[in-house]
Amino acid sequence: MAIFSEEIRRQISELFAHITEPVHIETFDESEDTDMVNFITELSSISDQIVFEYYAPDSARARELEIVRIPGLNLTRADKQDLGVRFSGIPAGHEINSLIAALLELGNVGTQIPKELVTRITAIPGPLDIKVFVTLQCPHCPGAVLKAHKLAMLNPNITAEMVEAQSFPELSTEYDVSAVPKTVFSNGAELLGDLPFENFLAAAEGKL
């Protein structure tokens, strides 16, 4: 049974048609027949530019990337260089928007950041870990996820992870997640809500 309706497939296909370089979705799950794997398999079938790859949780690639939450995703370009763009939990519901946005960014269809902001982003020393806690019902969460992922794409010292809060309740409790989107930075900063990009950058710089 198809996951996406013909109308949804058409809409996604129109977006993916602008991608100019292949993007790899590395999928980490317990087997090759799970909700996550089936979801990503169908999504990647919409465009030849989206490459699906499956890895077991104990694979060498999972150890290399330090993937600890299953199911999970890691996005890369064709060179397979780790960009720190992670998803923990199935990015369905509203979160398909953050997944599609990340694919477009990596496929050269992304938003342009002013040079002065890029300079600030690349100057962040790291290592910096960013977790954006979301729920699939939250319409504001994808915006926060995209901003965190953008920071990771522009600075190799940053890892940004979407965490589906209901799939990882213990982690959500550890970080006192009572509302979403909640973004937690390993430097101690926290943000609540889909705030402007400047707020995410200031938090990453440790200025909040």
Secondary structure as the mmCIF struct_conf table of DSSP 4:
data_model
#
loop_
_struct_conf.conf_type_id
_struct_conf.id
_struct_conf.beg_label_comp_id
_struct_conf.beg_label_asym_id
_struct_conf.beg_label_seq_id
_struct_conf.end_label_comp_id
_struct_conf.end_label_asym_id
_struct_conf.end_label_seq_id
BEND BEND1 ILE A 3 PHE A 4
HELX_RH_AL_P HELX_RH_AL_P1 GLU A 6 PHE A 16
TURN_TY1_P TURN_TY1_P1 ALA A 17 HIS A 18
BEND BEND2 GLU A 21 GLU A 21
STRN STRN1 VAL A 23 PHE A 28
BEND BEND3 GLU A 30 THR A 34
HELX_RH_AL_P HELX_RH_AL_P2 ASP A 35 SER A 44
TURN_TY1_P TURN_TY1_P2 SER A 45 ILE A 46
TURN_TY1_P TURN_TY1_P3 ASP A 48 GLN A 49
STRN STRN2 ILE A 50 TYR A 55
TURN_TY1_P TURN_TY1_P4 PRO A 57 ASP A 58
BEND BEND4 SER A 59 SER A 59
HELX_RH_AL_P HELX_RH_AL_P3 ALA A 60 LEU A 65
TURN_TY1_P TURN_TY1_P5 GLU A 66 GLU A 66
BEND BEND5 ARG A 69 PRO A 71
STRN STRN3 GLY A 72 ARG A 77
TURN_TY1_P TURN_TY1_P6 ALA A 78 ASP A 79
STRN STRN4 VAL A 85 SER A 88
BEND BEND6 GLY A 89 GLY A 89
HELX_RH_3T_P HELX_RH_3T_P1 GLY A 93 GLU A 95
HELX_RH_AL_P HELX_RH_AL_P4 ILE A 96 LEU A 104
HELX_RH_PI_P HELX_RH_PI_P1 GLU A 105 VAL A 109
HELX_LH_PP_P HELX_LH_PP_P1 THR A 111 PRO A 114
HELX_RH_AL_P HELX_RH_AL_P5 LYS A 115 THR A 122
TURN_TY1_P TURN_TY1_P7 ALA A 123 ALA A 123
BEND BEND7 GLY A 126 GLY A 126
STRN STRN5 LEU A 128 VAL A 134
TURN_TY1_P TURN_TY1_P8 LEU A 136 GLN A 137
BEND BEND8 PRO A 139 HIS A 140
HELX_RH_AL_P HELX_RH_AL_P6 CYS A 141 LEU A 154
TURN_TY1_P TURN_TY1_P9 PRO A 156 ASN A 157
STRN STRN6 ILE A 158 GLU A 164
HELX_RH_3T_P HELX_RH_3T_P2 ALA A 165 SER A 167
HELX_RH_AL_P HELX_RH_AL_P7 PRO A 169 GLU A 174
TURN_TY1_P TURN_TY1_P10 TYR A 175 ASP A 176
BEND BEND9 ALA A 179 PRO A 181
STRN STRN7 LYS A 182 PHE A 185
TURN_TY1_P TURN_TY1_P11 SER A 186 ASN A 187
BEND BEND10 GLY A 188 GLY A 188
STRN STRN8 GLU A 190 LEU A 192
BEND BEND11 GLY A 193 ASP A 194
HELX_RH_AL_P HELX_RH_AL_P8 PHE A 197 ALA A 204
TURN_TY1_P TURN_TY1_P12 GLU A 205 GLY A 206
#
